[in-house]
Amino acid sequence: MPKRPIAWLTTRLGVLTVLFAAVVLSGLAFAFSPAQPEAGPADGLPAGAQSTRVTELAARFDSGRSASAVIVFERPDAAFTGADQAAVTDVSGKIGGLGETVAKPVTSPDNRAALVVVRLPDSLDADAQHSAVDKIRETLRGTPLPAGLSAQVTGGAAIGRDISAAFEGADVTLLLATAAVVAVLLLITYRSPILWIVPLTVIGLADQVVAKLLPWIARLVGERTDASVAGIVSVLVFGAGTDYALLLISRYREELRRTESRREAMTRAWRAAAPAITASAGTVVLALITLLAAVLTANRTLGVAAAAGVLVALLFGLFVLPAAVVALPRGVFWPKVPEVGSADPTETGWWSKVAHGVGKRPGAVLAVALGVLVLFSAGLLKMDVGLSQSEQFRTKVESIVAQEALARHFPAGAAQPVEVVVDAAAAERTGAALRGTEGVAAVLPPETSTDGTLAQFAVQLTDDSGTTGADRTVKRLRAAAPDALIGGAPAADLDKRDANLRDDRVVVPLVLLVVLIVLLALLRSLLAPLLLLVTVVISYAASLGAAVMLLRFGFDMTALDSSVPLLSFLFLVALGVDYNIFLVTRARDEAVERGGTRPGMLRGLAATGGVITSAGILLAAVFAVLGVLPVIVLTQIGVVVGIGVLVDTLLVRTVVVPALALLLGERFWWPARPVRAERARVAPAGRPEAVRID
């Protein structure tokens, strides 16, 4: 690392310049942040899939220019009465009075339910659709119904409204919850009533800058960064930024015990910590960028947004944080102020004892740790992937409750039919093929496009969208009508799951390749990077297995959303490499200084164990904050990553990796020989020359 830039950064002028620049640039980000682009009809769908193409063709049909809501009336325990029928007619009239197009009520075969399809006005944007659904629901609540008769709204527009409502105020809720968790854990970590404020303020500012950059990123990738993307990115910024702060301030505290000058202490700490921080952040960024190889547009958007978030966290952690910390007196660490010449607690602390224990019997320790990881991995045998739409929320929202009521009396797929688009000339033949397909409850008369060249069928399935039965029926429809395009919600659910499986096969190897290349370049050896990569994969398998069991038996979630395995793998591997880099680079430096891998690894574990553990616990808690949002996919990502980070920091990085290094000794760095290279550079008089680790 160059000496002059960081030395200048710690001067009074440098501190003032950096802090002033951070405030000005942040202000510019706040002042010139554009609005999010409008949501496109194909947002979140896989590029080139049949369901995506059907969505893109929707505007060529009158029905495709508007969304629909479905009002479900139900009397669960008895047949409809005359008063019930009158109430349905009354409600339909009132909804029509709002300017909506209301279809004729349809009564179920068992005469215990009725549905009314409400077509919203053409070309409404998302906010206007949500407002229209709210008005329909307000009208229902304001209309007295006969005792025992319920009325609720579902359909695509209502489900979209409930998803949006789940995220209303989520940015503030998530920010406050995350900041509170970080504040408490930093307070516990530093045991200072003052110091925790500095990194929290710097990271909080970085998070808000990233939030203002997200609309620019949305314009760049061509898809809006919705609330779920913003939530994940915010958690990642807080988690990664806090990791960097913990590592830097830990080294700064060490150096304050060696020199009176705060400037000199920060200069030394920065030079020692910056390579590891930069390498870890670079690994995370490169791993996230691999999502550009995904076909699912939502994955690509998240990858770019999260990579930008980590870059901002890195810049604030490497430049703004050091300037802010060095500007404050040594007493900011009160009541445990590091004095010059005071004992280093890592020499006698708890992690020193852990290092001694691992060093005493590394083989036995490694065997026990691997046994625990294998036991956790057994949970993968219980893993199922794929959620129906009724399983997307932790609590039962109105649209899902109404959809379940509809499924009790009508075909389960009536609210969200499959949409089949075909050339108008082939409409009759295609209609016959659709009606003869197993799993189809009804095929409605076709609608012709405005130019007369296409026909569109609405096909009601016997199974709810997102279920295994619906997936099978969609596949049968595509086989029965190979010249048609099969879309709609059930087909989109299937296509997104297939796209996630394809992205798993493509992105996972790319992530592992990126991590391996970074470790090879950083450590300049072959065996250590390969071993570290294996531990990362084992850690992920154990974490996912443990999370599956916790979600199944603790939260009654029997399946994972199809996007969870890939995103969890990405975050766990990328963040797990952070701790690998923190530990191994320190151990290598200590090995050179102390003349052997064994003393170097033990000293490295004693010195970084506390930092890695604190960072891991904090990061796990931050990801667990995603559970404050009532959306299943975010809860599952939070649980998997939270468990994974704890497994990684408490077991893999602090037990498995040190034990491997101790068992292998100098061979751990093969083919590099850092200790021998250092000894060869010692001058005859015993004075070491400049060191370069090969």
C-alpha positions as MATLAB code, in Angstrom:
seq = 'MPKRPIAWLTTRLGVLTVLFAAVVLSGLAFAFSPAQPEAGPADGLPAGAQSTRVTELAARFDSGRSASAVIVFERPDAAFTGADQAAVTDVSGKIGGLGETVAKPVTSPDNRAALVVVRLPDSLDADAQHSAVDKIRETLRGTPLPAGLSAQVTGGAAIGRDISAAFEGADVTLLLATAAVVAVLLLITYRSPILWIVPLTVIGLADQVVAKLLPWIARLVGERTDASVAGIVSVLVFGAGTDYALLLISRYREELRRTESRREAMTRAWRAAAPAITASAGTVVLALITLLAAVLTANRTLGVAAAAGVLVALLFGLFVLPAAVVALPRGVFWPKVPEVGSADPTETGWWSKVAHGVGKRPGAVLAVALGVLVLFSAGLLKMDVGLSQSEQFRTKVESIVAQEALARHFPAGAAQPVEVVVDAAAAERTGAALRGTEGVAAVLPPETSTDGTLAQFAVQLTDDSGTTGADRTVKRLRAAAPDALIGGAPAADLDKRDANLRDDRVVVPLVLLVVLIVLLALLRSLLAPLLLLVTVVISYAASLGAAVMLLRFGFDMTALDSSVPLLSFLFLVALGVDYNIFLVTRARDEAVERGGTRPGMLRGLAATGGVITSAGILLAAVFAVLGVLPVIVLTQIGVVVGIGVLVDTLLVRTVVVPALALLLGERFWWPARPVRAERARVAPAGRPEAVRID';
ca = [
       0.000    0.000    0.000;
       1.357    3.478   -0.777;
       2.401    5.432    2.287;
       1.679    9.018    1.317;
      -2.109    8.904    0.758;
      -2.935    7.385    4.149;
      -0.357    9.534    5.949;
      -1.981   12.622    4.458;
      -5.441   11.282    5.309;
      -4.616   11.273    9.021;
      -3.439   14.917    9.085;
      -5.834   17.602   10.248;
      -6.192   18.922    6.684;
      -6.749   15.420    5.351;
      -9.377   14.638    7.961;
     -11.282   17.855    7.283;
     -11.028   17.366    3.518;
     -12.321   13.793    3.614;
     -15.187   14.570    5.962;
     -16.152   17.661    3.955;
     -16.016   15.686    0.694;
     -18.161   12.911    2.209;
     -20.811   15.425    3.289;
     -20.806   17.243   -0.069;
     -20.922   14.100   -2.208;
     -23.643   12.609   -0.009;
     -25.616   15.822   -0.347;
     -25.302   15.659   -4.126;
     -26.569   12.066   -4.082;
     -29.569   13.157   -2.026;
     -30.241   16.238   -4.163;
     -30.051   14.640   -7.592;
     -31.461   11.169   -6.987;
     -34.082   10.531   -9.707;
     -37.416    8.838   -9.277;
     -37.621    5.093   -9.752;
     -38.592    4.140  -13.315;
     -42.101    2.846  -13.852;
     -42.547   -0.874  -13.292;
     -42.590   -2.770  -16.576;
     -45.059   -5.602  -17.181;
     -42.204   -8.101  -17.588;
     -40.203   -6.989  -14.537;
     -38.974   -9.969  -12.550;
     -39.671  -12.466  -15.330;
     -36.959  -14.512  -17.064;
     -35.786  -13.099  -20.368;
     -37.111  -15.013  -23.371;
     -39.469  -17.306  -21.438;
     -42.933  -18.046  -22.846;
     -44.649  -16.327  -19.931;
     -42.529  -13.220  -20.524;
     -43.451  -13.131  -24.202;
     -47.149  -13.500  -23.366;
     -46.838  -10.592  -20.932;
     -45.182   -8.488  -23.624;
     -48.017   -9.278  -26.062;
     -50.759   -8.441  -23.549;
     -51.157   -4.856  -24.760;
     -52.387   -6.151  -28.136;
     -55.582   -7.391  -26.449;
     -58.282   -5.214  -24.890;
     -58.172   -7.269  -21.670;
     -54.393   -7.010  -21.523;
     -54.376   -3.247  -21.145;
     -55.807   -3.464  -17.670;
     -55.512   -5.551  -14.535;
     -58.380   -7.392  -12.891;
     -59.544   -7.973   -9.357;
     -61.871  -10.760   -8.249;
     -64.424  -10.310   -5.456;
     -65.155  -13.612   -3.720;
     -68.415  -13.941   -1.764;
     -68.684  -16.993    0.481;
     -71.143  -18.574    2.862;
     -69.077  -21.562    4.082;
     -71.722  -23.629    5.834;
     -74.914  -23.168    3.840;
     -76.303  -22.378    0.424;
     -76.784  -18.793   -0.728;
     -80.050  -17.173    0.262;
     -82.044  -14.636   -1.661;
     -80.594  -11.933    0.578;
     -77.097  -13.114   -0.320;
     -77.838  -12.894   -4.041;
     -79.274   -9.424   -3.567;
     -76.147   -8.365   -1.642;
     -73.895   -9.609   -4.470;
     -75.947   -7.639   -6.977;
     -75.870   -4.552   -4.739;
     -72.075   -4.699   -4.325;
     -71.606   -5.198   -8.070;
     -73.628   -2.079   -8.738;
     -71.646   -0.011   -6.258;
     -68.324   -1.188   -7.712;
     -69.594   -0.322  -11.179;
     -70.415    3.119   -9.837;
     -66.713    3.626   -9.156;
     -66.076    3.548  -12.892;
     -64.871   -0.054  -13.002;
     -66.066   -2.652  -15.509;
     -67.894   -5.345  -13.555;
     -68.673   -8.756  -15.026;
     -71.853  -10.673  -14.271;
     -71.625  -12.595  -10.958;
     -70.824  -16.313  -11.277;
     -72.230  -18.673   -8.647;
     -70.307  -21.786   -7.639;
     -71.707  -25.270   -8.376;
     -72.368  -25.865   -4.655;
     -74.228  -22.521   -4.405;
     -72.102  -21.452   -1.440;
     -69.926  -18.857   -3.173;
     -69.952  -16.347   -5.984;
     -67.265  -14.426   -7.764;
     -67.362  -11.088   -9.525;
     -64.546  -10.124  -11.872;
     -63.744   -6.401  -11.828;
     -61.709   -5.060  -14.730;
     -59.757   -1.954  -13.789;
     -59.422    0.990  -16.206;
     -56.843    0.700  -18.977;
     -53.194    1.731  -18.656;
     -53.119    2.332  -14.908;
     -49.693    2.492  -13.342;
     -48.923    0.467  -10.205;
     -49.942    3.201   -7.761;
     -53.241    3.794   -9.551;
     -53.997    0.061   -9.563;
     -53.334   -0.099   -5.836;
     -55.636    2.863   -5.279;
     -58.381    1.189   -7.320;
     -58.123   -2.002   -5.247;
     -58.261    0.066   -2.040;
     -61.484    1.736   -3.241;
     -63.080   -1.636   -4.020;
     -62.180   -2.896   -0.545;
     -63.468    0.281    1.092;
     -66.747   -0.134   -0.775;
     -67.040   -3.726    0.471;
     -66.371   -2.682    4.054;
     -68.937    0.073    3.770;
     -71.675   -2.199    2.422;
     -73.626   -4.206    5.025;
     -73.832   -7.911    4.157;
     -76.179  -10.589    5.496;
     -74.876  -12.368    8.597;
     -72.530  -15.209    7.689;
     -71.713  -13.885    4.213;
     -68.125  -12.719    3.628;
     -66.696  -10.723    0.732;
     -62.988  -10.331   -0.024;
     -60.861   -9.263   -2.983;
     -58.203  -11.347   -4.744;
     -56.854  -11.618   -8.282;
     -53.643  -10.269   -9.773;
     -54.309   -6.618   -8.905;
     -55.216   -7.434   -5.294;
     -52.210   -9.705   -4.780;
     -49.981   -6.947   -6.169;
     -51.590   -4.496   -3.774;
     -50.984   -6.762   -0.784;
     -47.349   -7.278   -1.752;
     -46.937   -3.515   -2.003;
     -48.657   -3.034    1.367;
     -46.257   -5.516    2.953;
     -43.417   -3.148    2.042;
     -45.117    0.134    2.919;
     -42.923    1.862    5.459;
     -40.517   -1.064    5.188;
     -37.550    1.171    4.413;
     -38.001    3.098    7.658;
     -38.832   -0.017    9.700;
     -35.883   -1.930    8.310;
     -33.493    0.998    8.768;
     -34.527    1.565   12.382;
     -34.392   -2.134   13.239;
     -31.006   -2.584   11.551;
     -29.538    0.526   13.148;
     -30.799   -0.560   16.567;
     -29.274   -4.038   16.209;
     -25.948   -2.617   15.012;
     -25.909   -0.038   17.800;
     -26.521   -2.614   20.533;
     -23.939   -5.054   19.204;
     -21.315   -2.344   18.660;
     -21.927   -1.129   22.191;
     -21.381   -4.658   23.502;
     -18.335   -5.178   21.276;
     -16.537   -1.934   22.111;
     -17.861   -1.667   25.667;
     -17.719    2.077   25.225;
     -20.687    4.464   25.479;
     -19.158    6.718   22.795;
     -17.143    4.791   20.221;
     -20.061    2.868   18.701;
     -21.638    6.132   17.513;
     -18.822    6.792   15.027;
     -19.020    3.635   12.863;
     -22.813    3.575   13.105;
     -23.031    7.157   11.828;
     -20.591    6.526    8.981;
     -22.275    3.282    7.910;
     -25.739    4.820    8.242;
     -24.684    7.655    5.929;
     -23.271    5.128    3.460;
     -26.573    3.239    3.533;
     -28.558    6.366    2.751;
     -26.213    7.267   -0.104;
     -26.739    3.803   -1.571;
     -30.515    4.213   -1.224;
     -30.295    7.382   -3.309;
     -28.166    5.612   -5.921;
     -30.656    2.765   -6.420;
     -32.882    4.704   -8.873;
     -29.805    5.364  -11.036;
     -28.996    1.662  -10.923;
     -32.595    0.851  -11.863;
     -32.279    3.067  -14.934;
     -28.976    1.393  -15.803;
     -30.281   -2.185  -15.631;
     -33.724   -1.364  -16.996;
     -35.763   -2.635  -14.034;
     -36.860   -0.765  -10.921;
     -35.148   -1.652   -7.655;
     -38.170   -2.532   -5.562;
     -38.504   -2.659   -1.789;
     -37.186   -6.216   -1.510;
     -34.000   -5.286   -3.388;
     -33.607   -2.119   -1.317;
     -34.054   -4.109    1.908;
     -31.447   -6.727    1.033;
     -28.969   -4.065   -0.148;
     -29.456   -2.022    3.029;
     -28.783   -5.046    5.217;
     -25.711   -5.899    3.147;
     -24.324   -2.357    3.443;
     -24.767   -2.343    7.211;
     -23.320   -5.839    7.550;
     -20.299   -5.380    5.297;
     -19.623   -1.831    6.506;
     -19.682   -2.942   10.130;
     -17.293   -5.811    9.338;
     -14.818   -3.370    7.839;
     -15.203   -1.003   10.781;
     -14.604   -3.758   13.320;
     -11.429   -4.900   11.576;
      -9.992   -1.400   11.140;
     -10.793   -0.171   14.631;
      -9.459   -3.404   16.130;
      -6.097   -2.815   14.419;
      -6.202    0.849   15.424;
      -6.687   -0.136   19.063;
      -3.674   -2.469   18.804;
      -1.482    0.276   17.387;
      -2.546    2.781   20.043;
      -0.828    0.500   22.559;
       2.421    0.961   20.642;
       2.528    4.688   19.920;
       1.365    7.972   21.443;
       0.451    9.420   18.054;
      -3.080    8.764   16.905;
      -2.021    9.671   13.361;
       0.770    7.136   13.377;
      -1.462    4.493   14.936;
      -4.164    4.966   12.277;
      -1.567    4.975    9.496;
      -0.191    1.640   10.660;
      -3.669    0.192   11.229;
      -4.837    1.286    7.797;
      -1.811   -0.208    6.066;
      -2.331   -3.483    7.929;
      -6.102   -3.743    7.483;
      -6.716   -2.104    4.101;
      -5.404   -5.000    1.940;
      -7.662   -7.523    3.676;
     -10.656   -5.177    3.631;
     -10.144   -4.313   -0.031;
      -9.667   -7.953   -1.011;
     -12.770   -9.078    0.879;
     -14.914   -6.280   -0.538;
     -13.572   -6.945   -4.023;
     -14.470  -10.608   -3.685;
     -18.018   -9.776   -2.613;
     -18.432   -7.297   -5.472;
     -17.118   -9.717   -8.096;
     -19.307  -12.501   -6.711;
     -22.385  -10.271   -6.896;
     -21.548   -9.187  -10.426;
     -21.741  -12.831  -11.523;
     -25.516  -12.419  -11.243;
     -25.328  -10.567  -14.566;
     -25.087  -14.066  -16.053;
     -28.560  -14.854  -14.664;
     -31.604  -14.978  -16.948;
     -33.946  -13.835  -14.204;
     -34.005  -10.053  -14.414;
     -34.633   -9.699  -10.687;
     -31.366  -11.521   -9.968;
     -29.424   -9.252  -12.325;
     -30.913   -6.153  -10.732;
     -30.093   -7.357   -7.230;
     -26.531   -8.234   -8.239;
     -25.722   -4.779   -9.602;
     -27.471   -2.962   -6.753;
     -25.794   -5.034   -4.037;
     -22.362   -4.680   -5.677;
     -22.771   -0.902   -5.714;
     -23.783   -1.012   -2.053;
     -20.656   -2.934   -1.046;
     -18.442   -0.526   -3.027;
     -19.932    2.452   -1.204;
     -19.501    0.658    2.128;
     -15.840    0.017    1.217;
     -15.168    3.672    0.360;
     -16.783    4.915    3.554;
     -15.009    2.225    5.592;
     -11.553    2.893    4.158;
     -11.618    6.699    4.008;
     -14.487    8.341    5.883;
     -14.296    6.098    8.957;
     -10.512    6.501    9.529;
     -10.835   10.274    9.193;
     -13.745   10.359   11.642;
     -12.033    8.105   14.199;
      -8.612    9.773   14.109;
     -10.253   13.176   14.550;
     -11.420   12.095   18.009;
      -9.168   11.826   21.087;
      -7.921    8.518   22.450;
     -10.537    8.816   25.186;
     -13.248    7.825   22.684;
     -12.448    4.242   23.778;
     -13.406    5.069   27.400;
     -13.637    3.344   29.812;
     -11.070    0.887   28.368;
      -8.677    3.396   26.840;
      -5.671    1.692   25.154;
      -2.546    3.157   26.768;
       0.936    2.936   25.316;
       2.694   -0.155   26.657;
      -0.480   -1.718   28.057;
      -0.930   -5.469   27.666;
      -2.533   -6.727   24.490;
      -5.637   -8.697   25.589;
      -5.243  -11.042   22.631;
      -2.195  -12.512   24.365;
      -4.212  -13.608   27.390;
      -7.849  -13.325   26.324;
     -10.484  -15.939   25.641;
      -9.508  -16.365   21.995;
      -5.930  -16.965   23.036;
      -7.228  -19.904   25.064;
      -9.263  -21.122   22.083;
      -6.150  -20.941   19.910;
      -4.215  -22.906   22.525;
      -6.955  -25.549   22.648;
      -7.048  -25.927   18.859;
      -3.257  -26.068   18.756;
      -3.105  -28.776   21.409;
      -5.136  -31.374   19.488;
      -5.917  -30.043   15.992;
      -6.830  -33.480   14.604;
      -9.454  -34.204   17.238;
     -10.835  -30.677   17.036;
     -11.123  -30.911   13.247;
     -12.897  -34.292   13.446;
     -15.480  -32.984   15.921;
     -16.079  -29.819   13.892;
     -16.536  -31.747   10.654;
     -18.933  -34.112   12.441;
     -21.077  -31.157   13.495;
     -21.059  -29.788    9.927;
     -22.103  -33.175    8.509;
     -24.903  -33.393   11.066;
     -26.171  -29.947   10.077;
     -25.945  -30.873    6.389;
     -28.334  -33.774    6.960;
     -31.135  -31.220    6.974;
     -30.730  -30.971    3.191;
     -32.509  -34.325    2.943;
     -35.658  -32.532    4.102;
     -35.322  -29.594    1.688;
     -38.125  -28.833   -0.750;
     -38.035  -25.839   -3.113;
     -41.027  -23.950   -4.477;
     -43.842  -21.953   -2.875;
     -47.357  -21.374   -4.088;
     -48.733  -17.838   -4.070;
     -50.686  -18.559   -0.894;
     -47.353  -19.259    0.835;
     -45.645  -15.974   -0.062;
     -46.660  -14.135    3.125;
     -45.982  -14.958    6.765;
     -49.445  -13.724    7.685;
     -52.665  -14.354    5.768;
     -53.416  -11.239    3.721;
     -56.861  -10.637    2.242;
     -56.015  -11.647   -1.320;
     -54.655  -15.010   -0.159;
     -57.596  -15.677    2.181;
     -59.976  -14.862   -0.678;
     -58.058  -17.120   -3.050;
     -58.328  -20.007   -0.579;
     -62.087  -19.377   -0.288;
     -62.380  -19.346   -4.072;
     -60.513  -22.659   -4.298;
     -63.040  -24.267   -1.944;
     -65.904  -23.688   -4.368;
     -64.397  -23.017   -7.815;
     -61.405  -24.394   -9.711;
     -58.349  -23.341   -7.699;
     -56.873  -21.577  -10.721;
     -59.967  -19.510  -11.509;
     -58.579  -16.279  -10.037;
     -55.337  -16.467  -12.005;
     -55.846  -18.425  -15.222;
     -53.211  -19.520  -17.705;
     -53.112  -17.203  -20.718;
     -52.553  -18.896  -24.069;
     -51.669  -16.801  -27.128;
     -51.753  -18.326  -30.610;
     -52.195  -17.238  -34.228;
     -55.864  -16.502  -34.866;
     -55.942  -19.055  -37.707;
     -55.031  -21.834  -35.276;
     -57.445  -20.791  -32.518;
     -60.009  -23.559  -33.044;
     -57.433  -26.357  -33.123;
     -55.605  -24.936  -30.113;
     -58.828  -24.555  -28.122;
     -59.646  -28.217  -28.634;
     -56.149  -29.244  -27.527;
     -56.393  -27.106  -24.400;
     -59.780  -28.476  -23.391;
     -58.491  -32.030  -23.678;
     -55.511  -31.462  -21.387;
     -55.474  -33.081  -17.961;
     -55.616  -30.538  -15.125;
     -57.714  -27.999  -17.055;
     -60.999  -27.052  -15.378;
     -62.328  -24.684  -18.047;
     -61.292  -22.905  -21.233;
     -63.012  -19.566  -21.757;
     -63.919  -18.336  -25.261;
     -60.933  -16.789  -27.063;
     -60.332  -13.063  -27.373;
     -58.963  -11.681  -30.637;
     -56.182   -9.092  -30.665;
     -56.955   -5.568  -31.847;
     -55.207   -6.252  -35.177;
     -57.013   -9.576  -35.643;
     -53.852  -11.675  -35.994;
     -53.740  -13.316  -32.545;
     -56.149  -15.139  -30.261;
     -55.899  -15.468  -26.492;
     -57.500  -18.119  -24.298;
     -57.975  -17.891  -20.525;
     -57.513  -21.413  -19.128;
     -58.636  -22.151  -15.575;
     -56.656  -24.910  -13.845;
     -57.799  -27.306  -11.172;
     -54.719  -26.406   -9.079;
     -53.574  -23.125   -7.567;
     -50.729  -21.201   -9.204;
     -47.306  -22.180   -7.922;
     -48.276  -25.702   -6.857;
     -46.799  -28.896   -8.256;
     -50.135  -29.734   -9.888;
     -50.273  -26.379  -11.687;
     -46.689  -26.800  -12.885;
     -47.502  -30.199  -14.370;
     -50.572  -28.830  -16.127;
     -48.601  -25.936  -17.638;
     -46.083  -28.434  -19.010;
     -48.921  -30.539  -20.452;
     -50.439  -27.436  -22.084;
     -47.124  -26.588  -23.711;
     -46.818  -30.131  -25.013;
     -50.428  -30.148  -26.267;
     -50.144  -26.750  -27.995;
     -46.516  -26.440  -29.156;
     -47.329  -23.599  -31.553;
     -48.871  -21.467  -28.806;
     -47.296  -19.338  -26.089;
     -48.346  -20.390  -22.587;
     -48.247  -17.572  -20.038;
     -50.153  -16.079  -17.125;
     -49.367  -16.390  -13.418;
     -49.127  -20.227  -13.243;
     -46.738  -20.324  -16.222;
     -44.731  -17.370  -14.876;
     -44.300  -19.173  -11.548;
     -42.977  -22.251  -13.357;
     -40.703  -20.219  -15.633;
     -39.222  -18.336  -12.678;
     -38.473  -21.590  -10.863;
     -36.867  -23.024  -13.992;
     -34.877  -19.811  -14.425;
     -33.662  -20.012  -10.847;
     -32.512  -23.600  -11.411;
     -30.684  -22.521  -14.563;
     -29.114  -19.587  -12.705;
     -28.009  -21.971   -9.951;
     -26.145  -24.087  -12.510;
     -24.469  -21.071  -14.122;
     -23.886  -18.591  -11.292;
     -22.697  -20.991   -8.574;
     -19.623  -22.186  -10.541;
     -18.862  -18.571  -11.517;
     -18.969  -17.470   -7.871;
     -16.646  -20.292   -6.830;
     -14.275  -19.446   -9.688;
     -14.203  -15.774   -8.681;
     -13.504  -16.633   -5.059;
     -10.733  -19.052   -6.048;
      -9.049  -16.501   -8.330;
      -9.115  -13.828   -5.613;
      -7.665  -16.200   -3.017;
      -4.969  -17.369   -5.436;
      -3.981  -13.783   -6.178;
      -4.067  -12.731   -2.529;
      -2.266  -15.689   -0.949;
      -0.051  -16.532   -3.938;
      -0.383  -20.206   -3.175;
      -2.510  -23.082   -4.434;
      -3.330  -25.462   -1.604;
      -4.585  -22.880    0.908;
      -7.088  -21.299   -1.547;
      -8.423  -24.738   -2.554;
      -8.860  -25.777    1.078;
     -10.539  -22.499    1.948;
     -12.915  -22.891   -0.993;
     -13.853  -26.384    0.169;
     -14.573  -25.082    3.672;
     -16.817  -22.402    2.189;
     -18.887  -24.995    0.315;
     -19.099  -27.288    3.356;
     -20.122  -24.334    5.509;
     -22.885  -23.429    3.053;
     -24.237  -26.980    2.943;
     -24.290  -27.192    6.741;
     -25.910  -23.773    7.060;
     -28.627  -24.503    4.517;
     -29.354  -27.861    6.139;
     -29.621  -26.346    9.611;
     -31.789  -23.505    8.295;
     -34.146  -25.952    6.546;
     -34.733  -27.767    9.828;
     -35.262  -24.535   11.754;
     -37.680  -23.160    9.154;
     -39.591  -26.448    8.993;
     -39.962  -27.118   12.705;
     -39.592  -23.620   14.136;
     -41.539  -21.557   11.596;
     -43.682  -24.255    9.928;
     -42.223  -23.461    6.490;
     -42.048  -26.750    4.634;
     -40.377  -25.401    1.484;
     -37.934  -22.702    0.408;
     -38.694  -20.090   -2.197;
     -36.889  -20.985   -5.430;
     -34.645  -17.901   -5.220;
     -33.415  -18.581   -1.679;
     -30.714  -21.241   -2.338;
     -28.880  -19.129   -4.939;
     -29.045  -15.808   -3.080;
     -28.097  -17.453    0.208;
     -25.166  -19.204   -1.466;
     -24.016  -15.938   -2.979;
     -24.130  -14.009    0.301;
     -22.666  -16.791    2.429;
     -19.796  -17.604    0.084;
     -18.920  -13.969   -0.536;
     -19.176  -12.982    3.125;
     -17.519  -16.197    4.284;
     -14.494  -15.305    2.193;
     -14.325  -12.040    4.160;
     -13.538  -13.968    7.322;
     -11.177  -16.305    5.455;
      -9.219  -13.305    4.256;
      -9.215  -11.588    7.659;
      -7.874  -14.719    9.368;
      -5.471  -16.143    6.797;
      -3.777  -12.891    5.790;
      -3.139  -12.095    9.450;
      -1.905  -15.642   10.085;
       0.455  -15.438    7.114;
       1.913  -12.126    8.328;
       2.333  -13.556   11.819;
       3.923  -16.728   10.395;
       6.541  -14.635    8.628;
       7.192  -12.559   11.730;
       7.283  -15.510   14.156;
       9.107  -17.987   11.927;
       6.499  -20.686   11.402;
       2.944  -21.476   10.392;
       1.997  -22.921   13.774;
       2.845  -19.875   15.904;
       1.587  -17.603   13.123;
      -1.820  -19.296   12.899;
      -2.247  -19.440   16.676;
      -1.371  -15.757   16.988;
      -3.578  -14.907   14.003;
      -6.524  -16.766   15.552;
      -5.993  -15.105   18.929;
      -5.770  -11.672   17.300;
      -8.691  -11.965   14.860;
     -10.982  -14.461   16.595;
     -12.733  -11.778   18.607;
     -13.115   -9.479   15.607;
     -14.387  -12.252   13.324;
     -16.818  -13.521   15.952;
     -18.123  -10.037   16.717;
     -18.505   -9.317   13.018;
     -20.247  -12.633   12.425;
     -22.723  -12.241   15.267;
     -23.465   -8.710   14.166;
     -23.901   -9.708   10.520;
     -26.153  -12.635   11.474;
     -28.302  -10.328   13.578;
     -28.482   -7.766   10.780;
     -29.670  -10.345    8.241;
     -32.171  -11.663   10.787;
     -33.711   -8.169   10.730;
     -35.113   -9.060    7.297;
     -37.646  -11.062    9.283;
     -39.431   -7.839   10.312;
     -40.952   -7.816    6.818;
     -43.920  -10.172    6.326;
     -42.604  -11.657    3.072;
     -41.516  -15.288    3.251;
     -38.579  -15.055    0.827;
     -36.869  -12.313    2.865;
     -37.481  -14.173    6.115;
     -35.946  -17.308    4.642;
     -32.898  -15.465    3.291;
     -32.437  -13.828    6.682;
     -32.587  -17.166    8.522;
     -30.294  -19.036    6.114;
     -27.657  -16.298    5.972;
     -27.897  -15.627    9.709;
     -27.307  -19.283   10.585;
     -24.628  -19.525    7.919;
     -22.638  -16.589    9.203;
     -22.726  -17.994   12.741;
     -21.586  -21.414   11.534;
     -18.867  -19.774    9.486;
     -17.508  -17.519   12.204;
     -17.972  -19.717   15.280;
     -16.943  -23.030   13.764;
     -15.404  -22.994   10.297;
     -13.257  -19.883   10.335;
     -12.174  -20.156   13.967;
     -11.800  -23.948   14.313;
     -11.736  -25.839   10.999;
      -9.373  -23.550    9.066;
      -6.842  -23.148   11.932;
      -6.875  -26.911   12.560;
      -6.203  -27.603    8.873;
      -3.317  -25.136    8.855;
      -1.821  -26.616   12.017;
      -2.027  -30.164   10.671;
      -0.421  -29.221    7.355;
       2.168  -26.820    8.737;
       4.265  -25.106    6.063;
       2.559  -27.226    3.388;
      -0.601  -25.175    3.965;
       0.936  -22.412    1.796;
       2.166  -24.772   -0.969;
       3.772  -24.062   -3.367;
       4.635  -20.736   -1.701;
       7.012  -20.798    1.289;
       6.548  -17.448    3.006;
       8.569  -18.293    6.122;
      11.505  -19.704    4.156;
      11.337  -16.729    1.787;
      11.575  -14.359    4.737;
      14.527  -16.185    6.258;
      16.336  -16.067    2.928;
      15.972  -12.295    2.934;
      17.532  -11.785    6.339;
      20.830   -9.986    5.956;
      24.035  -11.602    7.309;
      24.073   -9.103   10.166;
      20.663  -10.355   11.194;
      18.782   -7.282   10.030;
      15.733   -8.184    7.892;
      15.428   -6.616    4.494;
      12.197   -5.555    2.820;
       9.829   -8.516    2.770;
       7.783   -9.737   -0.142;
       5.753  -12.888    0.350;
       5.889  -15.175   -2.653;
];
